[in-house]
Amino acid sequence: MKHYKIRKGRLGIVVALALILVVSGVLIFIKTSKKATVTYYIASDQPSITINADNEEIHLIRGTKVIGIKASDKNKENMIIKTDQNSKEFEIDKKYLVETIEECVTNQTIYPRLMVNLRKDKGEPLEKTVGNKGEALPIKRINYERDFNKDTGEVNGYMIEKEGQIYYVDSMYVEPTLEEATKAYPQHVIHSAYWDYYFGDGYSQTAYIDSLDYKPFNKKQYTNNPLRSDINAVHISMNIFKQEFDYLLGLCKETGINALVVEVKSDIGDIAFESEQCKPYLNDSNRAIKDAVVTKSELQSLIDRCHQEGIYLIARIVTFKDQIFAQQNSEESILSNDGSLLIHNGENWPSAYSRKSWMYNVAIAKEVAVMGFNEIQFDYVRFPDGLVNGEMNGEINLHNTYDEYKTQALQRFLMYAYEELSPLEVYVAADVFAWPAVAEDDQNIGQFIPALANVADVISPMPYPDHFGPGNMGSDQPWQNPESTLQNYSEIMKEVLNSVPTPAAYRTWIQGYACMGHVCKGTPGNPQRDYGSQEMMDQIHGINNAGFEGYMVWSGYGGSGMFEERKAGFISSTLPENKKWKHSFQ
């Protein structure tokens, strides 16, 4: 047998070739023994899509990651896929598949459902530029890290283009199609045509129905801040909150009171704590905070102690009655025809049309929301009353920059407040006059209650018995019949809340002060009443009789001097489940 010698150099070449062949074979084996797969993401102009696979409906959230297995044997436009959560393979149109998550929202254009002020970016101030109802706004980009919800496929906001500029708009105001943006949503609102006499035939239909937003509003319930229906509160000044804190804690332990309404900003415009957010809106911010009762750290300490005791806190912010803001922002306020600030009942008023006034009040609201208030209550969310003659005669300037109805301005303000405050998991409440619900109009102050209730978390009318005249609320003397007065009024509010798809929680104010002397005249047939404990209980029973829980007591600045003699009347308002009113909108 012959032995062949292989030179060392040639041996290395042979070994290398063998290795190459082995590796190539392994790769070929792997490639041929496995299906080729590619990662895709579900894409759509809607938050989710539904497909049928073997008579089964499969729901896929926009942005869901899927594995592409192979092209369909039956339809070249389809692909066989599966998800990470489900090993089952099913067929889908390729138009729903994109290669990156940043492509999963396929909308090219959005359309505002109502006029909305645009912003340079999320969280930036409101610009004068607006998106109009039904206007096509091209989408330039979406911040997927910030504004895309991978769990739901929802987009929270868009960067759009208008007039060559890039702006941001929150998704709560826009729709993916023109048809949806111009859709008239069902409502069962009854409205008076009284104001047609002043403003022309058809005014009421437009101001109360056609121009307002009745789309179901996506209101949230926050896990760490639940909104109970049996919140029983007393109103107090910030000074009482500080000086009589221990008394208030005792009141909450000894009575049915479980919440406090703390005055944060007064109807003069004074801010009760050392706010930092008022500075960008006032030339002399010291005017608003010079009489501040507490520092921010002191207020934070009081809030923390209330939370430790389980006390629900409501920050009352007087909104469009603020002469400090008005005097420093005349271009944002109501003027006489000579250009001077209108003096209405001895005071100056910002215009509720003013976006700067909107931003000012919401900035203060956000400041205290971060500190731990559970709810922001906007009071004086209205225009001044009694202006109709001045409007008709051209004697006043409301600075109606966007040619809005008063009702539109107030509903849009609450929507803006909700946009800003909901990320902080705090509720938005609005105080309203009682009479607009009875009159079925806005009393020319903008408070059309169905429209406000459809977007606010809480609606709080003020049906104080001594505010009703003879014959109102089913009584010759409503002030002498507090239980039936509150029951009958609450029954009216029940119909208002049933007229809209997403009503606010109803928590009414009750009277906790002596009946006004010119009403309760102190005669045998009309005795003076101090509205003490018995009257407190009567009003609460009236609210309960209509199927509602919760109340708030107005006793001015409050405190032990007012509360102690009424303390027995601060009872629980909790009802059995079968006695509670149920919303019935169909």
C-alpha positions as CSV (number, residue, x, y, z in Angstrom):
1,M,0.0,0.0,0.0
2,K,1.3,3.3,-0.9
3,H,1.2,6.2,1.5
4,Y,0.6,9.6,0.0
5,K,2.0,12.6,1.8
6,I,0.0,15.9,1.8
7,R,2.1,18.9,2.1
8,K,1.3,21.1,5.2
9,G,0.1,24.0,3.0
10,R,-2.3,22.0,1.0
11,L,-3.7,20.4,4.2
12,G,-4.8,23.8,5.5
13,I,-6.6,24.6,2.3
14,V,-8.5,21.3,2.4
15,V,-9.5,21.8,6.0
16,A,-10.7,25.3,5.3
17,L,-12.8,24.2,2.3
18,A,-14.3,21.4,4.4
19,L,-15.3,23.8,7.1
20,I,-16.9,26.2,4.6
21,L,-18.9,23.3,3.2
22,V,-20.1,22.2,6.6
23,V,-21.1,25.7,7.7
24,S,-22.9,26.4,4.4
25,G,-24.7,23.1,4.7
26,V,-25.9,24.0,8.2
27,L,-27.1,27.4,7.1
28,I,-28.8,25.9,4.1
29,F,-30.4,23.3,6.4
30,I,-31.6,26.0,8.8
31,K,-33.0,28.1,5.9
32,T,-34.8,25.3,4.2
33,S,-36.1,23.7,7.4
34,K,-37.7,26.9,8.8
35,K,-40.3,29.2,7.3
36,A,-39.1,32.7,6.5
37,T,-40.6,35.1,9.0
38,V,-40.8,38.9,9.1
39,T,-42.0,41.2,12.0
40,Y,-44.8,43.6,11.1
41,Y,-47.1,46.0,13.0
42,I,-50.9,46.3,12.6
43,A,-51.7,49.6,10.8
44,S,-55.1,51.3,10.5
45,D,-56.8,54.7,10.5
46,Q,-58.8,53.4,13.5
47,P,-57.6,52.2,16.9
48,S,-58.3,48.6,16.1
49,I,-59.4,46.3,13.3
50,T,-61.5,43.2,13.2
51,I,-60.9,40.3,10.8
52,N,-62.6,37.0,10.3
53,A,-60.6,33.8,10.4
54,D,-62.3,30.4,10.2
55,N,-65.6,32.0,11.3
56,E,-64.0,33.6,14.3
57,E,-63.7,37.3,14.8
58,I,-60.2,38.4,15.8
59,H,-59.7,42.0,17.2
60,L,-56.2,43.5,16.7
61,I,-55.1,46.7,18.3
62,R,-53.3,49.2,16.1
63,G,-49.6,48.9,16.7
64,T,-49.8,45.2,17.7
65,K,-46.6,43.3,16.8
66,V,-47.2,40.3,14.5
67,I,-45.1,37.7,12.7
68,G,-45.5,37.3,8.9
69,I,-45.3,33.6,8.0
70,K,-45.8,33.6,4.3
71,A,-47.8,35.0,1.4
72,S,-51.3,33.6,1.1
73,D,-51.7,30.8,-1.4
74,K,-55.2,32.0,-2.3
75,N,-54.8,35.8,-2.5
76,K,-51.5,37.5,-3.3
77,E,-52.7,40.6,-1.5
78,N,-53.0,38.7,1.8
79,M,-50.4,37.3,4.2
80,I,-50.5,34.5,6.8
81,I,-49.6,35.9,10.3
82,K,-49.7,35.2,14.0
83,T,-49.3,37.3,17.1
84,D,-46.9,36.8,20.0
85,Q,-50.0,36.1,22.2
86,N,-51.6,33.6,19.9
87,S,-49.9,30.9,18.0
88,K,-52.8,30.4,15.7
89,E,-52.1,31.4,12.1
90,F,-54.6,33.5,10.2
91,E,-54.9,35.5,7.0
92,I,-54.9,39.3,6.8
93,D,-54.8,41.9,4.0
94,K,-51.3,43.3,3.6
95,K,-52.6,46.8,3.7
96,Y,-52.9,46.4,7.5
97,L,-49.2,45.5,7.9
98,V,-46.3,47.9,8.2
99,E,-42.6,47.4,9.0
100,T,-42.3,49.9,11.9
101,I,-44.6,51.0,14.7
102,E,-44.1,54.6,13.6
103,E,-46.1,53.8,10.5
104,C,-49.1,52.2,12.2
105,V,-51.3,55.2,12.2
106,T,-52.3,55.6,8.6
107,N,-54.5,58.7,8.8
108,Q,-53.2,61.5,6.6
109,T,-55.7,64.1,7.8
110,I,-57.8,64.9,10.8
111,Y,-60.9,67.1,11.2
112,P,-61.9,69.2,14.2
113,R,-65.3,68.4,15.7
114,L,-65.5,72.0,17.0
115,M,-63.4,75.1,16.8
116,V,-60.2,74.6,18.8
117,N,-57.1,76.8,19.5
118,L,-53.9,75.1,18.3
119,R,-50.6,75.0,20.1
120,K,-47.0,75.0,19.1
121,D,-46.7,71.6,20.9
122,K,-48.3,69.7,23.7
123,G,-48.5,71.7,26.9
124,E,-47.6,75.0,25.1
125,P,-49.9,78.0,25.4
126,L,-53.0,78.3,23.3
127,E,-52.3,80.1,20.0
128,K,-54.6,82.5,18.3
129,T,-54.6,80.2,15.3
130,V,-57.5,77.8,15.3
131,G,-58.7,74.6,13.6
132,N,-62.3,75.1,12.5
133,K,-65.0,72.6,12.6
134,G,-64.7,70.2,9.7
135,E,-61.4,71.8,8.5
136,A,-58.9,69.3,6.9
137,L,-55.7,69.4,8.9
138,P,-52.8,67.4,7.4
139,I,-50.9,65.2,9.9
140,K,-47.2,65.9,9.8
141,R,-46.1,63.5,12.6
142,I,-47.0,61.8,15.8
143,N,-44.8,61.5,18.9
144,Y,-45.2,57.8,19.4
145,E,-43.4,57.8,22.7
146,R,-45.6,60.4,24.2
147,D,-48.9,60.4,22.3
148,F,-49.6,56.9,21.2
149,N,-51.2,54.4,23.5
150,K,-49.9,50.9,22.6
151,D,-52.5,49.2,24.8
152,T,-55.5,50.8,23.0
153,G,-54.2,52.0,19.7
154,E,-55.4,55.5,20.5
155,V,-53.6,58.6,19.5
156,N,-53.6,61.3,22.2
157,G,-52.5,64.2,20.0
158,Y,-51.2,65.1,16.6
159,M,-48.7,67.5,15.1
160,I,-50.5,69.1,12.1
161,E,-49.8,71.7,9.5
162,K,-51.8,74.9,9.0
163,E,-50.8,77.9,6.9
164,G,-47.2,76.6,6.6
165,Q,-46.8,76.2,10.4
166,I,-46.7,73.1,12.5
167,Y,-49.1,72.9,15.5
168,Y,-50.3,70.4,18.1
169,V,-53.9,69.5,18.6
170,D,-55.3,67.1,21.3
171,S,-57.3,64.2,19.9
172,M,-60.3,65.0,22.1
173,Y,-61.2,67.7,19.6
174,V,-60.7,65.9,16.3
175,E,-62.0,63.0,14.2
176,P,-60.4,60.9,11.5
177,T,-63.1,61.7,8.9
178,L,-65.1,64.7,7.8
179,E,-68.3,62.7,8.3
180,E,-67.5,62.1,11.9
181,A,-66.4,65.7,12.5
182,T,-69.7,67.1,11.3
183,K,-72.0,64.4,12.8
184,A,-74.8,65.6,15.0
185,Y,-74.8,63.5,18.1
186,P,-78.1,62.5,19.7
187,Q,-79.3,64.4,22.7
188,H,-82.7,65.0,24.2
189,V,-82.2,68.6,25.3
190,I,-85.3,70.7,25.7
191,H,-84.6,74.4,25.3
192,S,-86.5,77.7,25.5
193,A,-86.6,80.1,22.6
194,Y,-86.9,83.1,25.0
195,W,-83.7,84.8,23.8
196,D,-84.8,84.7,20.1
197,Y,-86.7,87.8,21.0
198,Y,-83.4,89.7,21.5
199,F,-81.0,87.9,19.2
200,G,-83.2,86.8,16.3
201,D,-85.2,83.8,15.2
202,G,-83.3,80.6,15.4
203,Y,-80.7,81.9,17.9
204,S,-81.7,79.4,20.6
205,Q,-81.6,76.4,18.4
206,T,-78.1,77.4,17.3
207,A,-76.7,78.5,20.6
208,Y,-78.1,75.6,22.6
209,I,-78.0,72.7,20.2
210,D,-76.3,73.1,16.8
211,S,-73.2,74.9,18.0
212,L,-72.5,72.7,21.0
213,D,-70.7,69.4,21.4
214,Y,-72.9,66.6,22.6
215,K,-70.6,63.7,21.6
216,P,-70.2,61.2,24.5
217,F,-67.3,62.6,26.5
218,N,-64.7,60.1,27.7
219,K,-64.7,60.9,31.5
220,K,-62.2,59.0,33.6
221,Q,-62.4,57.5,37.0
222,Y,-59.0,57.6,38.7
223,T,-58.0,54.6,40.7
224,N,-56.0,56.6,43.2
225,N,-58.6,59.4,43.3
226,P,-62.1,57.8,43.2
227,L,-65.0,60.2,42.6
228,R,-67.7,59.1,45.1
229,S,-71.3,60.2,44.8
230,D,-71.7,60.8,48.5
231,I,-69.2,63.7,48.9
232,N,-70.6,65.9,51.7
233,A,-68.6,69.2,52.0
234,V,-68.5,72.6,53.7
235,H,-67.0,75.7,52.1
236,I,-64.2,77.4,54.0
237,S,-61.8,80.2,53.3
238,M,-58.1,79.4,53.2
239,N,-57.7,81.3,56.5
240,I,-60.2,79.0,58.2
241,F,-58.5,76.0,56.7
242,K,-55.2,77.1,58.3
243,Q,-56.5,78.6,61.6
244,E,-59.2,76.1,62.5
245,F,-57.7,73.0,60.9
246,D,-58.0,70.8,64.0
247,Y,-61.7,71.9,64.4
248,L,-62.3,70.9,60.8
249,L,-60.7,67.5,61.3
250,G,-63.1,67.0,64.3
251,L,-66.0,68.1,62.2
252,C,-65.2,65.4,59.6
253,K,-64.9,62.7,62.3
254,E,-68.1,63.7,64.2
255,T,-70.5,64.4,61.4
256,G,-71.3,63.3,57.9
257,I,-68.9,65.8,56.4
258,N,-66.1,64.0,54.5
259,A,-64.9,66.8,52.2
260,L,-63.8,70.4,52.3
261,V,-64.2,73.1,49.6
262,V,-61.2,75.4,50.1
263,E,-61.3,78.9,48.5
264,V,-58.1,79.1,46.5
265,K,-58.9,82.2,44.4
266,S,-61.6,84.7,45.4
267,D,-64.1,86.7,43.4
268,I,-61.8,89.7,43.6
269,G,-58.9,87.8,42.2
270,D,-56.9,87.3,45.4
271,I,-55.0,84.0,45.4
272,A,-54.9,82.5,48.9
273,F,-51.5,80.9,48.6
274,E,-48.1,82.0,47.3
275,S,-48.8,81.0,43.7
276,E,-45.9,81.0,41.2
277,Q,-48.1,80.4,38.2
278,C,-49.9,83.8,38.2
279,K,-46.7,85.6,37.3
280,P,-46.8,85.1,33.4
281,Y,-50.3,86.5,33.3
282,L,-50.1,89.6,35.4
283,N,-48.0,92.7,35.1
284,D,-48.0,93.0,38.9
285,S,-48.4,89.5,40.2
286,N,-47.8,90.7,43.8
287,R,-51.3,92.3,43.7
288,A,-52.9,88.8,43.4
289,I,-50.8,87.2,46.1
290,K,-49.9,90.0,48.5
291,D,-52.6,88.8,50.9
292,A,-51.8,85.1,50.6
293,V,-52.7,83.2,53.7
294,V,-50.3,80.3,53.4
295,T,-47.0,79.5,51.7
296,K,-46.9,76.6,49.3
297,S,-45.2,74.4,51.8
298,E,-47.8,75.2,54.5
299,L,-50.6,74.4,52.1
300,Q,-48.9,71.2,51.1
301,S,-48.7,70.2,54.7
302,L,-52.4,70.8,55.3
303,I,-53.3,68.8,52.2
304,D,-51.1,65.9,53.2
305,R,-52.8,65.8,56.7
306,C,-56.2,65.8,55.1
307,H,-55.3,62.9,52.9
308,Q,-54.0,61.0,55.9
309,E,-57.5,61.5,57.5
310,G,-59.3,60.4,54.3
311,I,-60.7,63.9,53.6
312,Y,-61.6,64.7,50.0
313,L,-60.3,68.2,49.0
314,I,-62.0,70.6,46.5
315,A,-60.2,73.7,45.3
316,R,-62.6,76.5,44.6
317,I,-61.3,78.9,41.9
318,V,-63.5,81.9,41.0
319,T,-62.9,82.1,37.3
320,F,-64.4,84.9,35.2
321,K,-65.0,87.4,38.0
322,D,-61.6,88.8,38.8
323,Q,-60.9,92.5,38.8
324,I,-57.2,92.0,39.5
325,F,-56.8,90.2,36.2
326,A,-59.2,92.5,34.4
327,Q,-57.4,95.7,35.5
328,Q,-54.1,94.3,34.3
329,N,-55.4,92.8,31.1
330,S,-58.0,95.2,29.7
331,E,-57.6,93.7,26.2
332,E,-58.9,90.4,27.6
333,S,-61.8,92.0,29.6
334,I,-65.2,93.4,29.1
335,L,-65.1,97.1,28.1
336,S,-67.6,99.9,27.8
337,N,-68.0,101.5,24.4
338,D,-65.5,104.2,25.4
339,G,-62.8,101.7,25.8
340,S,-62.8,101.7,29.6
341,L,-63.3,98.6,31.8
342,L,-67.0,97.9,32.3
343,I,-68.0,98.4,35.9
344,H,-70.7,95.8,36.6
345,N,-72.1,95.8,40.1
346,G,-69.0,97.7,41.1
347,E,-66.6,95.3,39.7
348,N,-64.5,94.6,36.5
349,W,-64.8,91.3,34.7
350,P,-62.5,89.4,32.4
351,S,-64.2,88.1,29.3
352,A,-65.0,84.4,29.3
353,Y,-64.1,84.5,25.6
354,S,-60.5,85.4,26.6
355,R,-58.0,82.5,26.1
356,K,-55.5,84.2,28.3
357,S,-58.0,84.2,31.1
358,W,-58.7,80.5,30.4
359,M,-55.0,79.7,30.7
360,Y,-54.5,81.9,33.8
361,N,-57.2,80.1,35.8
362,V,-56.2,76.6,34.6
363,A,-52.5,77.3,35.4
364,I,-53.5,78.0,39.1
365,A,-55.7,74.9,39.0
366,K,-52.8,72.8,37.8
367,E,-50.6,74.2,40.5
368,V,-52.9,73.1,43.3
369,A,-53.8,69.8,41.6
370,V,-50.2,68.8,41.7
371,M,-50.2,69.5,45.4
372,G,-53.0,67.0,45.9
373,F,-56.4,68.5,45.6
374,N,-58.9,65.9,44.4
375,E,-61.1,68.2,42.5
376,I,-61.0,71.7,40.9
377,Q,-64.2,73.6,41.2
378,F,-64.5,76.5,38.8
379,D,-67.0,79.1,40.1
380,Y,-68.3,82.0,38.2
381,V,-67.9,80.1,35.0
382,R,-70.1,82.6,33.3
383,F,-70.5,86.0,31.8
384,P,-72.0,88.8,33.9
385,D,-75.8,88.8,34.1
386,G,-77.9,91.8,32.9
387,L,-75.8,92.7,29.9
388,V,-78.4,92.2,27.2
389,N,-79.4,95.9,26.7
390,G,-75.7,96.9,26.5
391,E,-75.1,94.2,23.9
392,M,-78.1,95.1,21.8
393,N,-77.1,98.8,21.9
394,G,-73.4,98.2,21.2
395,E,-72.5,99.8,24.5
396,I,-70.1,97.0,25.6
397,N,-67.2,95.1,24.1
398,L,-67.0,91.4,25.2
399,H,-63.8,90.8,23.1
400,N,-65.5,88.0,21.2
401,T,-62.4,87.3,19.1
402,Y,-63.7,84.1,17.5
403,D,-67.3,85.1,17.0
404,E,-68.6,82.4,19.5
405,Y,-71.8,82.0,21.3
406,K,-71.4,82.4,25.1
407,T,-72.5,78.8,25.5
408,Q,-69.7,77.7,23.2
409,A,-67.1,79.6,25.1
410,L,-68.0,78.1,28.4
411,Q,-68.3,74.5,27.2
412,R,-64.9,74.9,25.4
413,F,-63.3,76.3,28.5
414,L,-64.3,73.3,30.5
415,M,-63.0,71.0,27.8
416,Y,-59.7,72.9,27.8
417,A,-59.6,72.5,31.6
418,Y,-60.3,68.8,31.3
419,E,-57.5,68.5,28.7
420,E,-55.0,70.1,31.0
421,L,-56.1,68.6,34.3
422,S,-57.0,65.0,33.5
423,P,-53.3,63.9,33.1
424,L,-53.0,65.0,36.8
425,E,-55.9,62.7,37.7
426,V,-58.0,65.5,39.2
427,Y,-61.7,66.1,38.5
428,V,-63.2,69.1,36.8
429,A,-66.3,70.7,38.5
430,A,-68.4,73.7,37.6
431,D,-70.6,75.8,39.8
432,V,-73.7,77.1,38.0
433,F,-76.8,79.2,38.8
434,A,-79.9,77.2,39.6
435,W,-82.3,79.1,37.4
436,P,-80.9,78.2,33.9
437,A,-82.0,74.6,34.4
438,V,-85.5,75.8,35.3
439,A,-85.7,78.3,32.5
440,E,-84.2,75.8,30.0
441,D,-81.8,78.4,28.6
442,D,-78.5,80.1,29.5
443,Q,-80.0,83.3,31.0
444,N,-77.6,85.1,28.6
445,I,-74.7,84.3,30.8
446,G,-73.6,81.2,28.8
447,Q,-74.6,78.6,31.4
448,F,-76.6,76.2,29.3
449,I,-76.4,73.4,31.9
450,P,-76.9,70.3,29.6
451,A,-73.8,71.4,27.5
452,L,-71.7,72.0,30.6
453,A,-72.8,68.8,32.3
454,N,-71.9,66.7,29.2
455,V,-68.2,67.6,29.6
456,A,-67.7,68.4,33.3
457,D,-67.0,65.7,35.9
458,V,-69.2,67.4,38.5
459,I,-72.0,70.0,38.1
460,S,-73.0,72.0,41.2
461,P,-76.0,74.3,41.0
462,M,-76.9,76.7,43.7
463,P,-80.6,76.2,44.5
464,Y,-80.7,78.1,47.7
465,P,-84.3,78.2,48.9
466,D,-84.2,82.0,49.6
467,H,-83.2,82.6,46.0
468,F,-86.5,81.3,44.6
469,G,-89.5,83.6,44.4
470,P,-93.1,82.8,45.4
471,G,-94.6,80.0,43.4
472,N,-91.3,78.5,42.3
473,M,-90.4,74.9,43.1
474,G,-94.1,74.0,43.7
475,S,-94.4,76.3,46.8
476,D,-95.9,79.7,47.6
477,Q,-92.8,80.2,49.8
478,P,-90.0,77.9,48.7
479,W,-87.7,79.3,51.5
480,Q,-90.1,78.0,54.1
481,N,-90.1,74.5,52.6
482,P,-86.5,73.5,52.1
483,E,-87.1,69.8,51.7
484,S,-89.6,70.1,48.9
485,T,-87.7,72.9,47.3
486,L,-84.5,70.8,47.0
487,Q,-86.4,67.7,46.0
488,N,-88.3,69.5,43.2
489,Y,-85.2,71.2,41.9
490,S,-83.3,67.9,41.9
491,E,-86.1,66.4,39.9
492,I,-85.6,69.1,37.3
493,M,-81.9,68.4,37.3
494,K,-82.6,64.7,36.8
495,E,-84.3,65.5,33.5
496,V,-81.4,67.8,32.5
497,L,-78.8,65.0,33.1
498,N,-80.9,62.4,31.3
499,S,-80.9,64.6,28.2
500,V,-77.2,64.2,27.5
501,P,-75.2,61.0,26.9
502,T,-72.4,61.6,29.5
503,P,-73.7,63.7,32.4
504,A,-71.6,65.1,35.2
505,A,-72.1,63.9,38.8
506,Y,-74.7,66.0,40.4
507,R,-73.6,67.5,43.7
508,T,-75.6,70.6,44.7
509,W,-75.0,73.4,47.1
510,I,-77.4,73.8,50.0
511,Q,-78.1,76.9,52.1
512,G,-76.2,77.1,55.3
513,Y,-76.8,80.8,56.2
514,A,-79.7,82.7,57.7
515,C,-82.5,83.3,55.2
516,M,-82.2,86.8,53.6
517,G,-84.3,89.3,55.5
518,H,-86.1,90.7,52.5
519,V,-87.3,87.2,51.7
520,C,-88.0,85.8,55.2
521,K,-89.6,89.0,56.5
522,G,-90.1,87.9,60.0
523,T,-93.9,88.0,59.9
524,P,-96.2,85.3,61.4
525,G,-97.0,83.9,58.0
526,N,-93.4,84.2,56.8
527,P,-91.1,83.9,59.8
528,Q,-87.3,84.5,59.7
529,R,-85.3,81.2,59.4
530,D,-81.7,80.9,60.3
531,Y,-81.2,77.6,58.3
532,G,-79.8,75.7,61.2
533,S,-79.6,71.9,61.8
534,Q,-83.2,71.1,60.9
535,E,-83.1,73.0,57.6
536,M,-79.8,71.3,56.8
537,M,-81.4,67.9,57.2
538,D,-84.5,69.0,55.3
539,Q,-82.5,70.0,52.3
540,I,-80.4,66.8,52.3
541,H,-83.5,64.7,52.6
542,G,-85.0,66.5,49.6
543,I,-81.9,65.7,47.6
544,N,-82.1,62.1,48.7
545,N,-85.8,61.9,47.9
546,A,-84.9,62.6,44.2
547,G,-82.3,59.8,44.3
548,F,-79.1,61.8,44.7
549,E,-76.3,61.7,47.2
550,G,-73.9,64.4,48.2
551,Y,-74.1,68.1,49.0
552,M,-72.0,71.2,49.7
553,V,-72.9,73.7,52.4
554,W,-72.5,77.4,51.7
555,S,-72.0,79.4,54.9
556,G,-69.8,82.2,53.5
557,Y,-66.3,81.8,54.8
558,G,-67.4,79.0,57.1
559,G,-65.6,78.1,60.3
560,S,-66.7,77.0,63.8
561,G,-68.8,80.1,64.3
562,M,-71.1,79.1,61.5
563,F,-70.8,75.4,61.7
564,E,-71.2,74.6,65.4
565,E,-74.8,75.6,65.6
566,R,-75.6,73.6,62.4
567,K,-73.4,70.6,63.1
568,A,-76.2,68.2,63.9
569,G,-77.6,68.9,60.4
570,F,-74.4,67.8,58.6
571,I,-75.6,64.2,58.1
572,S,-74.6,61.4,55.8
573,S,-76.2,61.5,52.4
574,T,-75.5,57.9,51.5
575,L,-78.4,56.0,49.9
576,P,-79.1,52.3,49.4
577,E,-78.2,51.2,45.9
578,N,-81.8,50.6,45.0
579,K,-82.7,54.2,45.9
580,K,-80.1,55.9,43.7
581,W,-80.9,57.7,40.5
582,K,-79.8,55.9,37.3
583,H,-78.9,57.7,34.2
584,S,-81.4,56.8,31.4
585,F,-80.2,58.3,28.1
586,Q,-81.4,56.4,25.0
